[in-house]
Amino acid sequence: MAGHSKWANIKHKKARNDDKRGKLWSKLARNVIVAAKHGGGDPSANLTLRYAIDKAKEANMPNDTIDKAIQKGTGELGGAEFVPASYEGYGPGGVAIIVDALTDNPNRTAPEIKKIFERAGGNLGAQNCVSWNFATKGVFTVDAADSTEEALMEIAVDAGAEDVAEVDGIFEITCEVDSFAAVRSALEAAKVKTQTSEITKIPGTTITIDADTGAKVLRMIEAFEDHDDVQNVYANFDMPEEVMAQLGG
């Protein structure tokens, strides 16, 4: 789990400075469409849809845009057919990478993802070549200045969290996916300010990288995230504080 908070903070800062709102909304809408298609349009009965809607609202997506995405997913409105696709491989320094996408044309997306791997000096691998090292978890991060470990343990663990740990001034709360909504509700009720809250893939083991490799890995991840079909990118790198400082993280 080491290093996850650092990576979450890099993404958090990037998101705050990212003005490509249209592209972000398009990706979030796809997520809503697919969630509604597979679990129905009622977020109270479809937790995947509820999570997708929450992420869309966090990005300030208008309610009518969210509603239209749900209707496309349930078939009330026409639209493209999106299917999930996952790509695994290795980046610079042997860093394990998982790229999750939603695409209306897998035959187009696969070679484009492969090209991004190769341009960065990495390579696309076979299914499960790296995913065996990742576990899907709910993760919340809280600035250590905003709470204490004891307080978070009492709030989060009682709601179903597995662990609360401090990593470089950030508390990281982890839980099983089924407990994500309950833990988030408990944190909100206690008025705990979270930096990030997401369902993500956490690596079991990590690779410590230097500034040169770190810059290459981050450029690679940004290239993936800039792709219209890509929803999430996961990696197992860890960067020491001095490397983070060099890269402006």
Backbone torsions as a table, in degrees:
resi	resn	phi	psi	omega
1	MET	NA	-17.3	-177.5
2	ALA	-56.3	136.0	176.8
3	GLY	93.5	-15.5	-177.9
4	HIS	-62.9	-41.3	-179.5
5	SER	-62.1	-38.6	179.1
6	LYS	-62.4	-45.9	-179.8
7	TRP	-65.1	-39.9	177.3
8	ALA	-60.6	-39.1	-179.8
9	ASN	-69.5	-37.3	175.7
10	ILE	-59.8	-46.1	180.0
11	LYS	-64.8	-38.3	-179.3
12	HIS	-61.9	-45.7	179.8
13	LYS	-66.2	-40.2	179.9
14	LYS	-63.0	-42.1	-179.1
15	ALA	-63.2	-38.7	-179.3
16	ARG	-66.7	-29.4	-177.3
17	ASN	-98.0	0.1	-175.0
18	ASP	-88.8	119.7	-178.0
19	ASP	-98.9	10.3	-179.2
20	LYS	-85.8	61.0	-174.7
21	ARG	-63.1	-39.2	-177.9
22	GLY	-59.9	-44.1	179.9
23	LYS	-66.6	-40.0	179.0
24	LEU	-62.9	-45.8	179.6
25	TRP	-61.5	-38.8	179.0
26	SER	-61.5	-42.2	179.2
27	LYS	-66.9	-42.7	-179.7
28	LEU	-66.7	-35.2	177.9
29	ALA	-64.5	-40.5	176.7
30	ARG	-58.8	-41.7	-179.6
31	ASN	-62.1	-41.2	178.1
32	VAL	-65.4	-44.5	-179.1
33	ILE	-57.4	-49.6	-177.3
34	VAL	-66.8	-39.4	178.6
35	ALA	-62.8	-42.6	-179.8
36	ALA	-68.4	-36.1	-180.0
37	LYS	-63.5	-42.4	-173.4
38	HIS	-89.5	-19.4	-177.1
39	GLY	-130.0	4.0	-179.5
40	GLY	92.7	165.3	-172.4
41	GLY	-91.2	6.3	-179.2
42	ASP	-99.8	108.1	-177.3
43	PRO	-64.8	-22.0	178.8
44	SER	-72.5	-21.6	179.3
45	ALA	-109.8	-4.1	-177.7
46	ASN	-130.5	94.1	-175.3
47	LEU	-64.9	-31.7	177.8
48	THR	-63.7	-42.1	177.3
49	LEU	-66.3	-41.0	179.5
50	ARG	-59.6	-43.4	179.1
51	TYR	-64.8	-41.9	179.7
52	ALA	-62.9	-40.3	178.4
53	ILE	-66.0	-43.0	179.3
54	ASP	-59.4	-42.7	179.2
55	LYS	-64.9	-37.2	178.9
56	ALA	-66.7	-40.7	179.5
57	LYS	-68.1	-35.2	176.8
58	GLU	-60.9	-29.2	179.0
59	ALA	-90.8	11.2	177.5
60	ASN	63.4	30.6	175.3
61	MET	-70.0	132.6	-179.7
62	PRO	-60.3	146.6	-178.2
63	ASN	-60.3	-36.4	-178.5
64	ASP	-68.6	-30.6	176.3
65	THR	-68.8	-39.8	176.5
66	ILE	-64.0	-44.6	-179.6
67	ASP	-60.8	-41.3	179.4
68	LYS	-65.2	-37.8	178.4
69	ALA	-64.4	-40.7	177.3
70	ILE	-62.5	-43.2	-179.1
71	GLN	-65.3	-34.2	175.4
72	LYS	-66.2	-39.0	-180.0
73	GLY	-67.5	-36.8	-179.1
74	THR	-85.4	-4.8	177.8
75	GLY	92.1	1.3	179.1
76	GLU	-70.7	-28.8	175.1
77	LEU	-123.4	146.9	178.6
78	GLY	-75.0	163.0	178.9
79	GLY	170.8	174.6	-179.9
80	ALA	-66.3	154.5	178.8
81	GLU	-96.4	112.9	-179.2
82	PHE	-102.9	137.9	178.5
83	VAL	-125.8	146.0	178.6
84	PRO	-74.3	145.6	176.2
85	ALA	-145.3	141.2	-179.9
86	SER	-126.8	135.4	-178.2
87	TYR	-124.3	138.7	-177.5
88	GLU	-128.1	147.7	177.6
89	GLY	-179.1	-160.2	-176.5
90	TYR	-127.8	141.1	177.3
91	GLY	-105.1	-167.4	177.2
92	PRO	-54.8	141.7	179.3
93	GLY	72.9	11.5	-179.4
94	GLY	76.1	16.3	179.2
95	VAL	-66.3	130.1	178.5
96	ALA	-76.8	135.6	-176.4
97	ILE	-130.1	135.0	170.1
98	ILE	-121.9	129.8	179.2
99	VAL	-118.1	116.4	177.4
100	ASP	-100.6	132.0	-176.2
101	ALA	-133.5	161.3	168.5
102	LEU	-125.6	118.7	-172.3
103	THR	-133.9	149.6	174.0
104	ASP	-96.8	1.8	-179.7
105	ASN	-155.0	83.1	-179.3
106	PRO	-57.1	-30.8	-179.7
107	ASN	-67.2	-22.5	175.1
108	ARG	-87.8	-42.7	-172.6
109	THR	-68.4	-43.3	-175.5
110	ALA	-56.3	-51.1	179.7
111	PRO	-66.9	-29.5	177.7
112	GLU	-68.5	-39.9	177.1
113	ILE	-67.0	-41.2	177.8
114	LYS	-58.5	-41.0	-178.7
115	LYS	-64.9	-38.0	178.4
116	ILE	-64.9	-42.2	175.6
117	PHE	-56.3	-49.0	-173.0
118	GLU	-69.5	-38.9	179.7
119	ARG	-63.7	-27.9	-179.9
120	ALA	-87.6	-0.2	-178.2
121	GLY	87.6	15.0	178.4
122	GLY	-108.9	-165.4	177.8
123	ASN	-153.0	142.3	175.3
124	LEU	-75.5	133.2	-178.6
125	GLY	-111.7	-174.4	178.8
126	ALA	-79.8	161.7	176.8
127	GLN	-58.4	137.2	179.1
128	ASN	73.1	12.6	178.0
129	CYS	-71.0	-25.2	176.2
130	VAL	-130.4	-19.2	-174.2
131	SER	-65.2	-21.0	177.0
132	TRP	-60.1	-22.0	-176.9
133	ASN	-91.9	1.3	-177.1
134	PHE	-117.6	142.4	175.4
135	ALA	-119.3	136.7	178.9
136	THR	-82.5	122.2	-176.1
137	LYS	-139.3	160.5	166.9
138	GLY	-88.9	134.4	-177.3
139	VAL	-134.2	132.7	174.6
140	PHE	-123.7	140.0	174.9
141	THR	-119.8	140.0	-177.4
142	VAL	-133.8	131.4	176.7
143	ASP	-61.7	131.2	-178.2
144	ALA	-61.0	-21.2	178.6
145	ALA	-74.7	-14.5	-175.4
146	ASP	-99.1	-6.6	-178.6
147	SER	-163.3	-176.6	176.0
148	THR	-125.0	158.5	-179.6
149	GLU	-62.8	-38.8	-179.3
150	GLU	-62.8	-44.3	-179.1
151	ALA	-64.8	-42.9	-179.2
152	LEU	-68.0	-36.9	177.3
153	MET	-60.2	-45.1	-178.3
154	GLU	-63.7	-41.9	-177.2
155	ILE	-74.7	-52.6	-170.2
156	ALA	-77.2	-45.2	-177.8
157	VAL	-64.9	-38.3	176.5
158	ASP	-61.5	-26.3	-179.8
159	ALA	-90.4	-2.6	176.8
160	GLY	116.5	5.1	178.2
161	ALA	-68.3	151.3	179.5
162	GLU	-87.3	-36.3	-171.6
163	ASP	-159.0	151.8	170.7
164	VAL	-129.9	121.1	-178.0
165	ALA	-136.9	146.7	177.9
166	GLU	-97.6	129.2	178.2
167	VAL	-130.2	106.6	176.2
168	ASP	52.6	50.7	175.4
169	GLY	80.7	11.3	179.2
170	ILE	-129.2	128.8	173.9
171	PHE	-83.9	131.2	179.1
172	GLU	-115.2	118.1	-179.8
173	ILE	-105.0	126.2	179.5
174	THR	-119.0	149.6	179.3
175	CYS	-153.6	164.9	171.9
176	GLU	-69.0	155.6	-177.8
177	VAL	-58.2	-38.5	-178.2
178	ASP	-65.1	-20.5	-178.9
179	SER	-98.5	-0.3	-173.5
180	PHE	-58.2	-49.7	-177.1
181	ALA	-62.9	-40.3	-178.7
182	ALA	-67.5	-41.6	179.2
183	VAL	-66.2	-42.8	179.2
184	ARG	-62.3	-42.5	178.9
185	SER	-62.4	-39.6	180.0
186	ALA	-65.9	-41.1	178.9
187	LEU	-66.1	-41.1	178.6
188	GLU	-64.8	-42.2	-179.4
189	ALA	-63.7	-32.3	179.5
190	ALA	-87.4	2.6	179.4
191	LYS	59.7	37.8	175.1
192	VAL	-85.1	124.7	-179.7
193	LYS	-82.9	117.4	179.3
194	THR	-99.0	140.9	174.5
195	GLN	-77.4	-43.8	177.7
196	THR	-140.5	151.2	173.2
197	SER	-146.7	120.3	-174.4
198	GLU	-160.6	158.6	167.6
199	ILE	-96.6	122.0	-170.4
200	THR	-142.3	176.0	176.5
201	LYS	-107.3	124.8	-177.5
202	ILE	-108.2	129.4	179.8
203	PRO	-74.0	143.7	176.2
204	GLY	-75.9	-36.6	175.8
205	THR	-128.6	150.3	-177.7
206	THR	-124.1	164.8	176.7
207	ILE	-117.2	124.5	177.4
208	THR	-80.8	129.2	-176.1
209	ILE	-123.9	156.4	179.3
210	ASP	-90.5	-178.0	-174.6
211	ALA	-64.8	-41.1	-178.7
212	ASP	-62.8	-48.9	178.6
213	THR	-66.6	-39.2	179.7
214	GLY	-59.4	-42.2	178.8
215	ALA	-62.8	-40.8	179.5
216	LYS	-66.4	-42.0	-179.8
217	VAL	-64.9	-43.1	-178.9
218	LEU	-66.5	-37.3	176.5
219	ARG	-64.2	-39.3	178.8
220	MET	-63.7	-46.2	-179.2
221	ILE	-64.1	-40.1	177.8
222	GLU	-63.1	-36.1	177.0
223	ALA	-64.7	-41.6	175.9
224	PHE	-62.0	-48.1	-175.5
225	GLU	-66.1	-22.9	178.7
226	ASP	-79.5	-12.5	179.1
227	HIS	-73.3	134.4	-174.7
228	ASP	-59.5	-32.3	-174.7
229	ASP	-85.9	-15.0	-173.2
230	VAL	-80.9	129.3	178.3
231	GLN	-97.3	-46.5	-177.0
232	ASN	-146.4	150.0	175.5
233	VAL	-128.3	132.2	-179.7
234	TYR	-123.2	143.4	-178.6
235	ALA	-145.5	161.0	-176.4
236	ASN	-112.8	31.3	178.8
237	PHE	-88.5	155.5	173.2
238	ASP	-131.6	139.8	-179.9
239	MET	-125.1	127.1	175.1
240	PRO	-59.3	159.9	-178.0
241	GLU	-56.8	-40.6	-178.9
242	GLU	-65.1	-31.8	176.9
243	VAL	-71.5	-41.0	177.1
244	MET	-58.5	-41.9	-179.3
245	ALA	-63.6	-41.1	179.7
246	GLN	-63.5	-33.8	-178.1
247	LEU	-90.9	-0.6	177.8
248	GLY	79.2	20.9	-180.0
249	GLY	-86.8	NA	NA
